[in-house]
Amino acid sequence: MITVTTPRLVREYPSRYRLEAARCQQCGAVVFPRRLVCPGCRGRSFETVTLRPEGTVATFTVIHVAAPPFRHEVPYVLAVVDLADGARCTCQVADVAPSEVKIGMPVRLEFRRIQEAGEPGVIAYGHKAVPAQ
């Protein structure tokens, strides 16, 4: 299986890797990943901000039946994390048993291997949440 990326996804790689978000210059909302229009006030002027990698689990689910690239990881936790700077991101929770993940749990984001794609085994990296220490 060969993974085909969309142009939008490729454009978002740098900001996802560096945890860069956009702060609306009209209302101050922080959006991640960047958008063309602010979801809060419909403003179109943004400044780039680097997000701190700390946050808390807002909600989560335990994946028991996964897509082929992730079958070897089941069961695993996929969570929505409220970051300290006001943005939200969705990521896998690592280094903790699924039964130990709780809403409100403090986490920090770490840059890690996400998956291997296709025949050539291209490795995709991104952020995973781990328990804060």
N, CA, C and O of each residue as an XYZ file, in Angstrom:
532
protein
N       0.838     -1.178      0.000
C       0.000      0.000      0.000
C       0.884      1.243      0.000
O       1.801      1.351      0.814
N       0.622      2.162     -0.888
C       1.365      3.415     -0.955
C       0.465      4.529     -0.451
O      -0.671      4.677     -0.902
N       0.976      5.300      0.477
C       0.210      6.400      1.033
C       0.392      7.634      0.165
O       1.519      8.028     -0.134
N      -0.714      8.241     -0.239
C      -0.675      9.466     -1.033
C      -1.099     10.606     -0.123
O      -2.143     10.541      0.525
N      -0.285     11.646     -0.079
C      -0.623     12.782      0.768
C      -1.281     13.868     -0.065
O      -0.983     14.035     -1.247
N      -2.165     14.588      0.563
C      -2.814     15.708     -0.125
C      -1.931     16.940     -0.014
O      -1.136     17.040      0.921
N      -2.049     17.871     -0.938
C      -1.242     19.092     -0.854
C      -1.413     19.833      0.465
O      -0.438     20.367      0.995
N      -2.631     19.880      1.010
C      -2.851     20.589      2.278
C      -2.061     19.935      3.406
O      -1.443     20.625      4.217
N      -2.082     18.603      3.459
C      -1.365     17.895      4.505
C       0.130     18.189      4.416
O       0.779     18.429      5.435
N       0.675     18.170      3.206
C       2.099     18.456      3.018
C       2.425     19.882      3.449
O       3.468     20.111      4.061
N       1.553     20.848      3.141
C       1.779     22.234      3.560
C       1.779     22.360      5.076
O       2.472     23.217      5.622
N       1.005     21.514      5.768
C       0.896     21.606      7.223
C       2.041     20.920      7.955
O       2.203     21.143      9.155
N       2.849     20.091      7.281
C       3.929     19.373      7.961
C       4.838     20.284      8.787
O       5.047     20.012      9.969
N       5.386     21.359      8.205
C       6.295     22.186      9.014
C       5.652     22.729     10.284
O       6.276     22.705     11.345
N       4.424     23.214     10.197
C       3.799     23.769     11.396
C       3.462     22.665     12.399
O       3.540     22.891     13.607
N       3.095     21.496     11.928
C       2.818     20.386     12.839
C       4.099     19.921     13.525
O       4.092     19.633     14.722
N       5.189     19.846     12.779
C       6.456     19.398     13.365
C       6.982     20.383     14.395
O       7.544     19.970     15.409
N       6.812     21.671     14.156
C       7.339     22.694     15.060
C       6.288     23.187     16.060
O       6.569     24.082     16.856
N       5.096     22.617     16.026
C       3.987     23.054     16.872
C       3.713     24.545     16.690
O       3.554     25.278     17.666
N       3.659     24.985     15.440
C       3.339     26.379     15.141
C       1.842     26.514     14.904
O       1.241     25.758     14.142
N       1.269     27.482     15.568
C      -0.152     27.754     15.431
C      -0.319     29.188     14.936
O       0.657     29.906     14.723
N      -1.563     29.582     14.760
C      -1.861     30.953     14.338
C      -2.697     31.618     15.421
O      -3.658     31.033     15.920
N      -2.329     32.843     15.784
C      -3.122     33.630     16.724
C      -3.821     34.717     15.924
O      -3.184     35.512     15.234
N      -5.147     34.734     16.032
C      -5.943     35.729     15.327
C      -5.613     37.112     15.879
O      -5.651     37.323     17.091
N      -5.293     38.045     15.003
C      -4.954     39.394     15.437
C      -6.189     40.213     15.775
O      -6.084     41.303     16.337
N      -7.356     39.689     15.432
C      -8.599     40.395     15.732
C      -9.154     40.008     17.104
O      -9.518     40.883     17.889
N      -9.223     38.689     17.404
C      -9.835     38.249     18.670
C      -8.874     37.519     19.603
O      -9.217     37.267     20.758
N      -7.676     37.176     19.125
C      -6.691     36.515     19.970
C      -6.814     35.005     20.047
O      -6.033     34.369     20.755
N      -7.777     34.404     19.337
C      -7.938     32.949     19.357
C      -6.705     32.269     18.762
O      -6.135     32.753     17.784
N      -6.299     31.154     19.352
C      -5.172     30.375     18.844
C      -5.740     29.156     18.140
O      -6.505     28.392     18.729
N      -5.361     28.972     16.860
C      -5.877     27.848     16.076
C      -4.722     26.983     15.583
O      -3.705     27.486     15.106
N      -4.904     25.681     15.710
C      -3.902     24.705     15.297
C      -4.612     23.523     14.673
O      -5.499     22.952     15.308
N      -4.264     23.130     13.463
C      -3.298     23.792     12.593
C      -3.866     25.110     12.072
O      -5.038     25.430     12.271
N      -2.998     25.863     11.398
C      -3.389     27.171     10.863
C      -4.610     27.047      9.963
O      -4.819     26.026      9.308
N      -5.399     28.093      9.944
C      -6.552     28.172      9.050
C      -6.518     29.510      8.335
O      -5.809     30.429      8.745
N      -7.275     29.608      7.284
C      -7.350     30.872      6.546
C      -8.307     31.851      7.208
O      -8.164     33.066      7.071
N      -9.307     31.297      7.943
C     -10.334     32.122      8.573
C     -10.441     31.708     10.042
O     -10.485     30.516     10.347
N     -10.481     32.664     10.933
C     -10.619     32.390     12.363
C     -11.992     31.789     12.639
O     -12.999     32.356     12.214
N     -12.061     30.656     13.340
C     -13.358     30.056     13.648
C     -14.159     30.863     14.667
O     -15.369     30.677     14.788
N     -13.493     31.760     15.403
C     -14.190     32.558     16.407
C     -14.826     33.818     15.871
O     -15.990     34.101     16.152
N     -14.055     34.590     15.086
C     -14.556     35.890     14.664
C     -14.551     36.090     13.144
O     -14.962     37.141     12.652
N     -14.096     35.108     12.427
C     -14.005     35.150     10.952
C     -12.905     36.097     10.459
O     -12.876     36.463      9.284
N     -12.000     36.490     11.366
C     -10.876     37.327     10.965
C      -9.935     36.575     10.039
O      -9.940     35.345      9.999
N      -9.129     37.318      9.298
C      -8.207     36.704      8.337
C      -6.754     37.132      8.543
O      -5.901     36.830      7.708
N      -6.463     37.823      9.632
C      -5.092     38.243      9.923
C      -4.577     37.445     11.115
O      -5.192     37.440     12.181
N      -3.444     36.772     10.928
C      -2.890     35.914     11.971
C      -1.408     36.200     12.164
O      -0.727     36.681     11.258
N      -0.921     35.893     13.368
C       0.511     35.881     13.618
C       0.884     34.451     14.012
O       0.070     33.734     14.593
N       2.094     34.046     13.700
C       2.559     32.703     14.028
C       3.037     32.663     15.465
O       3.791     33.533     15.900
N       2.593     31.641     16.212
C       3.044     31.421     17.588
C       3.499     29.973     17.714
O       2.937     29.076     17.086
N       4.514     29.759     18.526
C       4.977     28.401     18.803
C       4.315     27.938     20.092
O       4.406     28.601     21.125
N       3.655     26.802     20.017
C       2.921     26.282     21.170
C       3.852     25.588     22.156
O       4.813     24.927     21.764
N       3.553     25.749     23.429
C       4.267     24.978     24.454
C       3.745     23.548     24.398
O       2.557     23.350     24.144
N       4.581     22.556     24.623
C       4.147     21.165     24.487
C       3.456     20.588     25.722
O       3.455     19.370     25.906
N       2.873     21.427     26.562
C       2.163     20.947     27.741
C       0.666     21.086     27.552
O       0.192     21.995     26.871
N      -0.077     20.165     28.169
C      -1.522     20.246     28.093
C      -2.195     19.214     28.963
O      -1.557     18.562     29.790
N      -3.504     19.071     28.766
C      -4.286     18.074     29.500
C      -5.201     17.340     28.526
O      -5.590     17.880     27.490
N      -5.534     16.105     28.876
C      -6.435     15.305     28.058
C      -7.850     15.846     28.229
O      -8.379     15.876     29.340
N      -8.464     16.278     27.115
C      -9.841     16.785     27.150
C     -10.833     15.641     27.001
O     -11.855     15.610     27.686
N     -10.538     14.706     26.116
C     -11.345     13.516     25.911
C     -10.484     12.495     25.186
O      -9.454     12.849     24.612
N     -10.892     11.235     25.205
C     -10.089     10.205     24.562
C     -10.940      8.997     24.228
O     -12.063      8.857     24.710
N     -10.397      8.136     23.406
C     -11.012      6.857     23.101
C      -9.913      5.813     22.999
O      -8.771      6.131     22.668
N     -10.258      4.582     23.280
C      -9.311      3.476     23.148
C      -9.616      2.758     21.836
O     -10.738      2.303     21.614
N      -8.621      2.664     20.981
C      -8.761      2.012     19.680
C      -8.428      0.537     19.827
O      -7.326      0.174     20.240
N      -9.396     -0.310     19.482
C      -9.187     -1.762     19.538
C      -9.081     -2.386     18.156
O      -8.477     -3.447     18.001
N      -9.663     -1.739     17.147
C      -9.598     -2.201     15.759
C      -9.036     -1.031     14.955
O      -9.706     -0.015     14.771
N      -7.793     -1.185     14.477
C      -7.094     -0.066     13.848
C      -6.905     -0.281     12.352
O      -7.038     -1.395     11.844
N      -6.594      0.806     11.663
C      -6.227      0.750     10.248
C      -4.922     -0.043     10.122
O      -4.157     -0.133     11.083
N      -4.665     -0.616      8.944
C      -3.476     -1.472      8.774
C      -2.158     -0.915      9.308
O      -1.418     -1.669      9.941
N      -1.817      0.358      9.091
C      -0.508      0.813      9.601
C      -0.395      0.813     11.125
O       0.712      0.897     11.657
N      -1.524      0.719     11.834
C      -1.503      0.815     13.292
C      -1.973     -0.465     13.986
O      -2.106     -0.483     15.210
N      -2.223     -1.522     13.236
C      -2.748     -2.765     13.836
C      -1.839     -3.335     14.913
O      -2.323     -3.916     15.885
N      -0.545     -3.179     14.756
C       0.398     -3.735     15.731
C       0.398     -2.969     17.061
O       1.013     -3.419     18.028
N      -0.280     -1.825     17.120
C      -0.273     -1.007     18.332
C      -1.517     -1.175     19.200
O      -1.547     -0.662     20.318
N      -2.547     -1.877     18.719
C      -3.792     -1.973     19.488
C      -3.593     -2.782     20.764
O      -2.787     -3.712     20.778
N      -4.302     -2.453     21.823
C      -5.127     -1.249     21.969
C      -4.252     -0.028     22.236
O      -3.222     -0.121     22.905
N      -4.677      1.119     21.703
C      -3.970      2.361     21.978
C      -4.989      3.478     22.181
O      -6.156      3.353     21.809
N      -4.526      4.561     22.774
C      -5.401      5.681     23.112
C      -5.184      6.818     22.118
O      -4.050      7.200     21.827
N      -6.278      7.343     21.608
C      -6.274      8.539     20.769
C      -7.000      9.606     21.582
O      -8.123      9.387     22.037
N      -6.358     10.767     21.765
C      -6.915     11.796     22.645
C      -6.967     13.159     21.982
O      -6.193     13.462     21.073
N      -7.896     13.969     22.456
C      -7.915     15.396     22.146
C      -7.244     16.061     23.340
O      -7.678     15.897     24.480
N      -6.181     16.814     23.065
C      -5.400     17.446     24.124
C      -5.599     18.956     24.063
O      -5.418     19.577     23.016
N      -5.973     19.537     25.203
C      -6.035     20.994     25.343
C      -4.635     21.465     25.694
O      -4.134     21.175     26.780
N      -3.998     22.194     24.774
C      -2.648     22.678     25.025
C      -2.683     23.931     25.892
O      -3.683     24.648     25.924
N      -1.589     24.185     26.589
C      -1.500     25.296     27.535
C      -1.756     26.651     26.878
O      -2.204     27.586     27.541
N      -1.471     26.761     25.569
C      -1.635     28.041     24.874
C      -3.023     28.253     24.292
O      -3.253     29.241     23.596
N      -3.956     27.337     24.566
C      -5.326     27.530     24.119
C      -5.736     26.746     22.880
O      -6.917     26.731     22.532
N      -4.797     26.099     22.209
C      -5.129     25.299     21.024
C      -5.457     23.865     21.448
O      -5.181     23.453     22.574
N      -6.041     23.132     20.531
C      -6.336     21.719     20.737
C      -5.656     20.910     19.647
O      -5.519     21.374     18.515
N      -5.230     19.701     19.988
C      -4.704     18.799     18.970
C      -5.160     17.384     19.287
O      -5.461     17.049     20.433
N      -5.202     16.574     18.261
C      -5.548     15.161     18.410
C      -4.278     14.360     18.218
O      -3.566     14.548     17.232
N      -3.987     13.469     19.152
C      -2.781     12.660     19.038
C      -2.905     11.388     19.866
O      -3.792     11.247     20.708
N      -1.998     10.485     19.599
C      -1.937      9.232     20.342
C      -1.305      9.495     21.703
O      -0.418     10.339     21.828
N      -1.763      8.770     22.721
C      -1.160      8.842     24.043
C      -0.264      7.618     24.185
O      -0.712      6.489     23.986
N       1.001      7.843     24.529
C       1.976      6.767     24.617
C       2.529      6.656     26.035
O       2.314      7.531     26.873
N       3.237      5.575     26.282
C       3.944      5.331     27.541
C       3.025      5.206     28.752
O       3.448      5.460     29.880
N       1.782      4.820     28.529
C       0.836      4.620     29.625
C      -0.209      3.597     29.174
O      -0.604      3.586     28.009
N      -0.648      2.753     30.082
C      -1.677      1.766     29.761
C      -2.997      2.494     29.472
O      -3.307      3.483     30.134
N      -3.778      2.017     28.490
C      -5.056      2.671     28.190
C      -5.957      2.840     29.418
O      -6.681      3.830     29.522
N      -5.914      1.888     30.337
C      -6.778      1.965     31.529
C      -6.360      3.083     32.486
O      -7.132      3.453     33.371
N      -5.152      3.624     32.321
C      -4.663      4.670     33.216
C      -4.905      6.091     32.686
O      -4.690      7.064     33.408
N      -5.346      6.212     31.443
C      -5.599      7.537     30.866
C      -6.908      8.074     31.422
O      -7.911      7.361     31.462
N      -6.896      9.325     31.848
C      -8.072      9.966     32.439
C      -8.265     11.355     31.842
O      -7.299     12.009     31.450
N      -9.508     11.797     31.777
C      -9.797     13.174     31.376
C      -9.188     14.098     32.426
O      -9.340     13.873     33.627
N      -8.498     15.139     31.963
C      -7.820     16.069     32.860
C      -6.387     15.679     33.174
O      -5.683     16.416     33.864
N      -5.945     14.527     32.677
C      -4.582     14.052     32.931
C      -3.563     14.993     32.283
O      -3.680     15.294     31.096
N      -2.567     15.461     33.043
C      -1.535     16.319     32.457
C      -0.627     15.506     31.526
O      -0.197     14.405     31.869
N      -0.347     16.059     30.360
C       0.521     15.403     29.374
C       1.478     16.424     28.777
O       1.283     17.632     28.906
N       2.505     15.918     28.129
C       3.382     16.762     27.334
C       3.550     16.091     25.982
O       3.504     14.865     25.884
N       3.743     16.882     24.948
C       3.898     16.342     23.603
C       5.371     16.070     23.324
O       6.240     16.883     23.636
N       5.631     14.906     22.729
C       6.982     14.536     22.315
C       6.954     14.207     20.836
O       5.983     13.646     20.328
N       8.035     14.563     20.148
C       8.178     14.301     18.717
C       8.650     12.863     18.561
O       9.729     12.501     19.031
N       7.828     12.035     17.892
C       8.123     10.608     17.784
C       7.715     10.047     16.435
O       7.062     10.716     15.633
N       8.111      8.810     16.204
C       7.723      8.062     15.008
C       6.231      7.763     15.099
O       5.748      7.296     16.130
N       5.503      8.035     14.017
C       4.072      7.766     13.979
C       3.793      6.474     13.216
O       3.090      5.593     13.711
N       4.351      6.366     12.002
C       4.093      5.176     11.185
C       5.127      5.039     10.075
O       5.870      5.972      9.772
N       5.154      3.848      9.478
C       5.908      3.600      8.260
C       4.902      3.492      7.145
O       3.885      2.813      7.286
N       5.174      4.158      6.027
C       4.196      4.202      4.942
C       4.723      3.516      3.692
O       5.839      3.781      3.245
N       3.902      2.630      3.135
C       4.166      2.041      1.830
C       5.332      1.082      1.766
O       5.991      0.800      2.767
N       5.570      0.590      0.573
C       6.641     -0.362      0.297
C       8.025      0.161      0.689
O       8.815     -0.581      1.272
N       8.331      1.427      0.377
C       9.679      1.903      0.708
C       9.901      2.097      2.205
O      11.034      2.295      2.641
N       8.842      2.044      2.984
C       8.972      2.193      4.435
C       9.319      3.595      4.883
O      10.097      3.777      5.820
N       8.744      4.597      4.215
C       8.986      5.991      4.600
C       8.400      6.207      5.995
O       7.243      5.875      6.252
N       9.204      6.761      6.881
C       8.764      6.950      8.262
C       8.164      8.341      8.418
O       8.765      9.344      8.032
N       6.960      8.378      8.996
C       6.290      9.648      9.278
C       6.439      9.942     10.768
O       6.243      9.065     11.609
N       6.788     11.182     11.079
C       6.959     11.605     12.460
C       5.889     12.618     12.835
O       5.288     13.255     11.970
N       5.664     12.755     14.115
C       4.706     13.710     14.619
C       4.760     13.726     16.130
O       5.717     13.228     16.725
N       3.750     14.288     16.753
C       3.729     14.392     18.209
C       2.813     13.345     18.819
O       1.733     13.055     18.305
N       3.279     12.785     19.937
C       2.469     11.902     20.768
C       2.448     12.515     22.164
O       3.412     13.151     22.590
N       1.346     12.317     22.862
C       1.224     12.803     24.233
C       1.734     11.728     25.179
O       1.435     10.548     24.999
N       2.492     12.124     26.175
C       2.980     11.210     27.211
C       2.650     11.834     28.561
O       2.536     13.056     28.662
N       2.495     11.010     29.603
C       2.191     11.576     30.927
C       3.242     12.602     31.343
O       4.441     12.366     31.195
N       2.789     13.739     31.863
C       3.700     14.775     32.356
C       4.321     14.294     33.652
O       3.685     13.608     34.452
N       5.576     14.667     33.843
C       6.268     14.193     35.056
C       6.675     15.335     35.933
O       7.266     15.122     36.991
